[in-house]
Amino acid sequence: MDKMRHYGMDWLRIGAFALLILYHIGMYFVPWGWHVKIAQPMDWVQIPMMATNSWRLPLLFLVSGYASAALFAKLGAPGAFLRSRAARLLIPLAFGMVVVIPVQPWIELVTQHGYAGSFLHFWMHDYFRFGTLEGIVLPTWQHLWFVVYLFAYTLLAALLLVLVPERARAWNAGAAARLLGGWGMLLVPLAAWMAILFAFPGYRETHALFDDGPNHLHYLVPFVTGWLLRVRPVLFAAVARCWPAAAVLAVAAYGYVAWAIGAAPGEGPPPVGVVTWFMAIRLVQGWAAIVALVGIADRFWNRDQRWRATLAEAVFPFYIIHQTIIVLVGYGLLLAGARALPSFAVLLAATVIGCWLFYLIGRRIGWLRPLIGLQRQ
């Protein structure tokens, strides 16, 4: 048994990716813009979607920061750490962009922009244009933007590990741990998020890496917090102190968010430069939920189970393929004119089955393993 392994963080990562897949199924039904939509989107779907909207991605960056720190502790050298992360992230990213993702922008162009070419024509003549088509940048990384950002943060971490002496790193980690001790775990990262919100009011996420500065700051807060949880495990005591209050705060904040969405379901985003109560309370909901979930994982889930290793290995292949399955099946359901409830059942079943097949088949083929995010045997 690995005494340093925190099984609760493994379960948290598994659960976060499962929620992400369910969230993307919901994108087929909600009125927000996406690659393929049901013929008549439903306003009320926004309310359950907003239950996770503010924390699902920051939670993934937090558990990724924890896993990155664990990997560095295992490898012991910045160069080995960076090479390992590059192989695990950039190879699947390239495979995804060339093979897995192209059908998504094709379906979006066909259903929303009247594109008349076949998928083969699109892939051979339009996808690799390194420009835009109907406002869509091609080629694209679509949902794999998370992998791009995670590698960028890994690169930044490796650079700091090279430039900052070990003694200085230890001092900085200790100072940060003192800052986050006690109720600081709840208050300090939330204050950082609020500062970012007011410094860049009304900023829009682009997921385009180079023009997404405020979004990087937003995600670096949980990434660094996750890293600190690994290098200073005493911080789990701080989480244990405040997670019950954080859970209550998260539920209360979500109550306001749900009420606001229900009261004005069709209201669009405010003008750029405007900060609203909704934005601020959504951040409270997000960070409070993350602290509560880390606390629950530490208190109740820090134990191994026979399916844990398989599920932990499967989440990255699931992540790579899931959105393409949802968009493809959603396109078929749209053409068939399927109603909402059968569409949801079909999308859920098809996505679960498709993800498992992608993983179980890919893991058995040696040359395919690194392409879908698995280690070589």
For each residue, the residues with C-beta under 8 A, 3 or more apart:
1: 5 304
2: 5
3:
4: 70 73
5: 1 2 10 70
6: 9 10 66 233 298 302
7: 10 11 301 302 303 304 308
8: 11 12 297 298 299 300 301 302 303
9: 6 12 13 63 66 67 229 294 297
10: 5 6 7 13 14 308 312
11: 7 8 14 15 297 301 308
12: 8 9 15 16 59 63 293 294 297 301
13: 9 10 16 17 60 63 64 67 312 315
14: 10 11 17 18 308 311 312 315
15: 11 12 18 19
16: 12 13 19 20 56 59 60 63
17: 13 14 20 21 60 315 318 319
18: 14 15 21 22
19: 15 16 22 23 52 56
20: 16 17 23 24 56 57 60 319 322
21: 17 18 24 25 318 319 322 351 355
22: 18 19 25 26 348
23: 19 20 26 27 49 52 53 56
24: 20 21 27 143 322 323 326
25: 21 22 28 326 344 347 348 351
26: 22 23 29 30 45 48 49
27: 23 24 30 32 34 49 326
28: 25 34 36 37 38 326 330 333 343 347
29: 26 37 38 41 42 45 340 343 344
30: 26 27 34 41 42 45 46 49
31: 41 42 43 45 46 265 266
32: 27 46
33:
34: 27 28 30 37
35: 104 105 107 108 142 327
36: 28 107 108 111 327 330 331 334
37: 28 29 34 41 111 330 334
38: 28 29 41 42 330 333 334 340 343
39: 334 337
40:
41: 29 30 31 37 38 45
42: 29 30 31 38 45 340
43: 31 46 265 266
44: 47 262 265
45: 26 29 30 31 41 42 48 49
46: 30 31 32 43 49 50 261 265
47: 44 50 51 258 261 262
48: 26 45 51
49: 23 26 27 30 45 46 52 53
50: 46 47 53 54 254 257 258 261 282
51: 47 48 254 258
52: 19 23 49 55 56
53: 23 49 50 56 282
54: 50 58 257 282 283 285 286 289
55: 52 58 59 285 286 287 289 290 293
56: 16 19 20 23 52 53 59 60
57: 20 60 61 146 219
58: 54 55 61 62 218 219 221 222 286 287 290
59: 12 16 55 56 62 63 222 289 290 293
60: 13 16 17 20 56 57 63 64 146
61: 57 58 64 65 149 150 153 219 220 222 223 226
62: 58 59 65 66 222 223 225 226 229 290 294
63: 9 12 13 16 59 60 66 67 226
64: 13 60 61 67 68 150 153 223 226
65: 61 62 68 69 153 222 223 224 225 226 227 229 230
66: 6 9 62 63 69 70 226 227 229 230
67: 9 13 63 64 70 71 226
68: 64 65 71 72 81 85 153 154 157 223 226 227
69: 65 66 72 73 226 227 228 229 230 231
70: 4 5 66 67 73 74 230
71: 67 68 74 75 81 84 85
72: 68 69 75 76 78 81 157 161
73: 4 69 70 76 230 231
74: 70 71
75: 71 72 80 81 84
76: 72 73 80
77: 80 81
78: 72 81 82 158 161 162
79: 82 83 158
80: 75 76 77 83 84
81: 68 71 72 75 77 78 84 85 154 157 158 161
82: 78 79 85 86 154 155 158
83: 79 80 86 87
84: 71 75 80 81 87 88
85: 68 71 81 82 88 89 151 154 158
86: 82 83 89 90 151
87: 83 84 90 91 370
88: 84 85 91 92 316 373 375
89: 85 86 92 93 147 150 151 154 373
90: 86 87 93 94 151
91: 87 88 94 95 370 371
92: 88 89 95 96 144 147 316 320 370 371 372 373
93: 89 90 96 97 141 144 147 148 151
94: 90 91 97 98
95: 91 92 98 99 100 320 371 372
96: 92 93 99 100 101 141 144 147 320
97: 93 94 100 101 139 140 141 144
98: 94 95 102 139
99: 95 96 102
100: 95 96 97 320 321 324
101: 96 97 104 105 139 140 141 142 143 144 324
102: 98 99 105 106 119 122 123 127 139
103: 106 107 119 324 327 328
104: 35 101 107 108 140 142 323 324 327
105: 35 101 102 108 109 122 127 133 136 138 140 142
106: 102 103 109 110 115 119 122 123 127
107: 35 36 103 104 110 111 327 328 331
108: 35 36 104 105 111 112 113 136 327
109: 105 106 112 113 115 122 133 134 136
110: 106 107 113 114 115 116 331
111: 36 37 107 108 331 334
112: 108 109
113: 108 109 110 134
114: 110
115: 106 109 110 122 133 134
116: 110
117: 121 122 125 126
118: 121 122
119: 102 103 106 122 123
120: 123 124
121: 117 118 124 125 126
122: 102 105 106 109 115 117 118 119 125 126 127
123: 102 106 119 120 126 127
124: 120 121 127
125: 117 121 122
126: 117 121 122 123 129 133 138
127: 102 105 106 122 123 124 138 139
128: 138 139
129: 126 133 138
130: 138 139
131: 137 138
132: 135 136 137 138
133: 105 109 115 126 129 136 138
134: 109 113 115
135: 132
136: 105 108 109 132 133 140
137: 131 132 140 208
138: 105 126 127 128 129 130 131 132 133
139: 97 98 101 102 127 128 130
140: 97 101 104 105 136 137
141: 93 96 97 101 144 145 147 148
142: 35 101 104 105 145 323
143: 24 101 146 319 323
144: 92 93 96 97 101 141 147 148 320
145: 141 142 148 149 207 208 209
146: 57 60 143 149 150 319
147: 89 92 93 96 141 144 150 151
148: 93 141 144 145 151 152 209
149: 61 145 146 152 153 207 209 216 219
150: 61 64 89 146 147 153 154
151: 85 86 89 90 93 147 148 154 155
152: 148 149 155 156 209 216
153: 61 64 65 68 149 150 156 157 219 220 223
154: 68 81 82 85 89 150 151 157 158
155: 82 151 152 158 159
156: 152 153 159 160
157: 68 72 81 153 154 160 161 227
158: 78 79 81 82 85 154 155 161 162
159: 155 156 162 163
160: 156 157 163 164 169
161: 72 78 81 157 158 164 169
162: 78 158 159
163: 159 160
164: 160 161 168 169 172
165: 168 169
166: 169 170
167: 170 171
168: 164 165 171 172
169: 160 161 164 165 166 172 173
170: 166 167 173 174
171: 167 168 174 175
172: 164 168 169 175 176
173: 169 170 176 177 228 231 232
174: 170 171 177 178 232
175: 171 172 178 179
176: 172 173 179 180 224 228 232
177: 173 174 180 181 228 232 234 235
178: 174 175 181
179: 175 176 184 188
180: 176 177 184 185 188 189 225 228 235 238
181: 177 178 184 185 234 235 237 238
182: 185 238 241 242
183: 186 187 238 241 242
184: 179 180 181 187 188 238
185: 180 181 182 188 189 225 235 238 239 241 242 291
186: 183 189 190 242 245 246 287 288 291
187: 183 184 190 191
188: 179 180 184 185 191 192
189: 180 185 186 192 193 221 222 225 287
190: 186 187 193 194 283 284 287 288
191: 187 188 194 195
192: 188 189 195 196 221
193: 189 190 196 197 218 221 283 286 287
194: 190 191 197 198 280 283
195: 191 192 198 199
196: 192 193 199 200 214 217 218 221
197: 193 194 200 201 275 279 280 283
198: 194 195 201 275
199: 195 196 214
200: 196 197 203 213 214
201: 197 198 272 273 274 275
202: 269 270 271 272 273 274 275
203: 200 214 215 272
204: 269 272
205: 212 215
206: 211 212 215
207: 145 149 212 215
208: 137 145 211 212
209: 145 148 149 152 212
210:
211: 206 208
212: 205 206 207 208 209 215 216
213: 200 216 217
214: 196 199 200 203 217 218
215: 203 205 206 207 212 218 219
216: 149 152 212 213 219 220
217: 196 213 214 220 221
218: 58 193 196 214 215 221
219: 57 58 61 149 153 215 216 222 223
220: 61 153 216 217 223 224
221: 58 189 192 193 196 217 218 224 225
222: 58 59 61 62 65 189 219 225 226 290
223: 61 62 64 65 68 153 219 220 226 227
224: 65 176 220 221 227 228
225: 62 65 180 185 189 221 222 228 229
226: 61 62 63 64 65 66 67 68 69 222 223 229 230
227: 65 66 68 69 157 223 224 230 231
228: 69 173 176 177 180 224 225 231 232 235
229: 9 62 65 66 69 225 226 232 233 235 236 239 294
230: 65 66 69 70 73 226 227 233
231: 69 73 173 227 228
232: 173 174 176 177 228 229 235
233: 6 229 230 236
234: 177 181 237 238
235: 177 180 181 185 228 229 232 238 239
236: 229 233 239 240 294 298
237: 181 234 240 241
238: 180 181 182 183 184 185 234 235 241 242
239: 185 229 235 236 242 243 291 294 295 298
240: 236 237 243 295 298 299
241: 182 183 185 237 238
242: 182 183 185 186 238 239 245 246 291 295
243: 239 240 246 247 291 292 294 295 296 299
244: 247 248 292 295
245: 186 242 248 249
246: 186 242 243 249 250 287 288 289 291 292 295
247: 243 244 250 251 288 289 292 295 296
248: 244 245 251 252
249: 245 246 252 253 284 288
250: 246 247 253 254 284 285 288 289 292
251: 247 248 254 255
252: 248 249 255 256
253: 249 250 256 257 281 282 284 285 288
254: 50 51 250 251 257 258 285 289
255: 251 252 258 259
256: 252 253 259 260 278 281
257: 50 54 253 254 260 261 278 281 282 285
258: 47 50 51 254 255 261 262
259: 255 256 262 263
260: 256 257 263 264 278
261: 46 47 50 257 258 264 265
262: 44 47 258 259 265
263: 259 260
264: 260 261 267
265: 31 43 44 46 261 262
266: 31 43
267: 264
268:
269: 202 204
270: 202 274 276
271: 202 274
272: 201 202 203 204
273: 201 202
274: 201 202 270 271
275: 197 198 201 202 279 280
276: 270 279 280
277: 280 281
278: 256 257 260 281 282
279: 197 275 276 282 283
280: 194 197 275 276 277 283 284
281: 253 256 257 277 278 284 285
282: 50 53 54 253 257 278 279 285 286
283: 54 190 193 194 197 279 280 286 287
284: 190 249 250 253 280 281 287 288
285: 54 55 250 253 254 257 281 282 288 289
286: 54 55 58 193 282 283 289 290
287: 55 58 186 189 190 193 246 283 284 290 291
288: 186 190 246 247 249 250 253 284 285 291 292
289: 54 55 59 246 247 250 254 285 286 292 293
290: 55 58 59 62 222 286 287 293 294
291: 185 186 239 242 243 246 287 288 294 295
292: 243 244 246 247 250 288 289 295 296
293: 12 55 59 289 290 296 297
294: 9 12 62 229 236 239 243 290 291 297 298
295: 239 240 242 243 244 246 247 291 292 298 299
296: 243 247 292 293 299 300 301
297: 8 9 11 12 293 294 300 301 302
298: 6 8 236 239 240 294 295 301 302
299: 8 240 243 295 296 302
300: 8 296 297
301: 7 8 11 12 296 297 298
302: 6 7 8 297 298 299
303: 7 8
304: 1 7 308
305: 308
306: 309
307: 310 311
308: 7 10 11 14 304 305 311 312
309: 306 312 313
310: 307 313 314
311: 14 307 308 314 315
312: 10 13 14 308 309 315
313: 309 310 316 359 363 374
314: 310 311 317 318 355 356 359
315: 13 14 17 311 312 318 319
316: 88 92 313 319 320 372 373 374
317: 314 320 321 355 358 359 362 363 372 373 374
318: 17 21 314 315 321 322 355 358 359
319: 17 20 21 143 146 315 316 322 373
320: 92 95 96 100 144 316 317 358 372 373
321: 100 317 318 324 325 354 355 358 372
322: 20 21 24 318 319 325 326 351 354 355
323: 24 104 142 143 326 327
324: 100 101 103 104 321 327 328
325: 321 322 328 329 350 351 354 355
326: 24 25 27 28 322 323 329 330 347 351
327: 35 36 103 104 107 108 323 324 330 331
328: 103 107 324 325 331 332
329: 325 326 332 333 346 347 350 351
330: 28 36 37 38 326 327 333 334 343 347
331: 36 107 110 111 327 328 334 335
332: 328 329 335 336
333: 28 38 329 330 336 338 343 346 347
334: 36 37 38 39 111 330 331 337 338
335: 331 332
336: 332 333
337: 39 334
338: 333 334 342 343 346
339: 342 343
340: 29 38 42 343 344
341: 344 345
342: 338 339 345 346
343: 28 29 38 330 333 338 339 340 346 347
344: 25 29 340 341 347 348
345: 341 342 348 349
346: 329 333 338 342 343 349 350
347: 25 28 326 329 330 333 343 344 350 351
348: 22 25 344 345 351 352
349: 345 346 352 353
350: 325 329 346 347 353 354
351: 21 25 322 325 326 329 347 348 354 355
352: 348 349 355 356
353: 349 350 356 357
354: 321 322 325 350 351 357 358
355: 21 314 317 318 321 322 325 351 352 358 359
356: 314 352 353 359 360
357: 353 354 360 361
358: 317 318 320 321 354 355 361 362 372
359: 313 314 317 318 355 356 362 363 372
360: 356 357 363 364
361: 357 358 364 365 368
362: 317 358 359 365 368 369 371 372 374
363: 313 317 359 360 369 372 374
364: 360 361
365: 361 362 368 369
366: 369 376 377
367: 370 371
368: 361 362 365 371 372
369: 362 363 365 366 372 374 375 376 377
370: 87 91 92 367 373 374 375 376
371: 91 92 95 362 367 368
372: 92 95 316 317 320 321 358 359 362 363 368 369
373: 88 89 92 316 317 319 320 370
374: 313 316 317 362 363 369 370
375: 88 369 370
376: 366 369 370
377: 366 369
